[in-house]
């Protein structure tokens, strides 16, 4: 019997024919565009996605400079026709140029200028000889090995020319990109703002970790897990308090967040239970509930809420189901909000370590660990734990999902399957 005043979930909101995984992913992504653009200081843009092309304001290098601690030699002293016959040669040292210094005059034949790594080389330099190939003299220097022409000289603009586009919109700002942006003179850059995601668990039985459990109560694992997955994917997670199975409680809990959220993510309450609060509260508020031909994660929901049309994705309540659903449907959505291509994530081909069976008509996404290949070989994927969607211990041991297509019912050990990676940088 349903609780007084509670709207029982109705099966007619679930269509008879299940959606494919691709159909549901397309529905979840429908109408979603890259998030707003903001300007950030370059160091603060780490991990975000450029919303503009970046052209260099300077040449890199900005001037001809030495790649070694050594001596700049005039082109006429290199004896390119037979350098071995010309050594050792002694030259007068006319200048000493540290990094940040400026040469006093152009170099002439018969002289050398001592230069440090990164220091400008004087006009007329044909090459730099490393100090190790000299006697390191300060007034006169004996050169024991003559360098080839242009050796150890970095020419102005050989890396980047002024005005050249060095980065395009859609590039993820990595530490190396931070270095390039700073090197070409950019102090700030326009990026897509990281999406703000409200994560909310439902269920009267849920108690936050760290608090004592009463009879028939469990700690909320989904909320912290999904919030961590959001952060790993580049979003900003806002964890709302657990919502009990009470009519109107979910909408009331979400109302304060709809003014600034970019996505609402719930777990549990989307199936056929009498107290499925998510389905009961949201079915009439712009959210569609469906079956998807996958396991785990068959019951799903998606739609928009509030006057801003905030996207909402409702995931099933079993931890493995919620985790798998996040990687298949939510991670692509977050990637689109971040300004990235919206694929589900990196997929590799690997050989099964053991045989398996699979029910027809549903795509299996099995918790697994990917084992690296020997040199020139194929990676191996090993299943972790049983099929139960409640198994948190097995979930924690996995780093990938082995994908078994809907039309495959059995595979032998060694068969190749697609493997969706769930760990590592998802971008």
Protein Blocks (a to p, Z undefined) as FASTA:
>chain_A
ZZehiacddfklpcfbdcdfklmmmmmmgopacdddddddfklmgoiacfbdcddfbdcd
fbdcdfbdcddddfklnommlmmlmpccddddfbdcdehiacfbdcdehiacdddehiac
dehiabdcdfklcghiakbccdfbdcdehiaiacehklbcghiafbdehiacdfklmmmm
mmnopabdcdddddddddddedjkbccehiacdehiacdfklmmmmmmmmmnopacdddd
dddddehklmmmmmmmmmmpcbdcdeehilmbfklmklmmmmmnopacddddddehkbgc
dddedjkopacddddfbfklmmmmmmmmmmmmmmmmnopafbfbdcdddddfbdcdddeh
iacddddddddddehiacddddehjfbfklmklmmmpcbdcdddfklcbdcehiacdddd
fedjfZZ
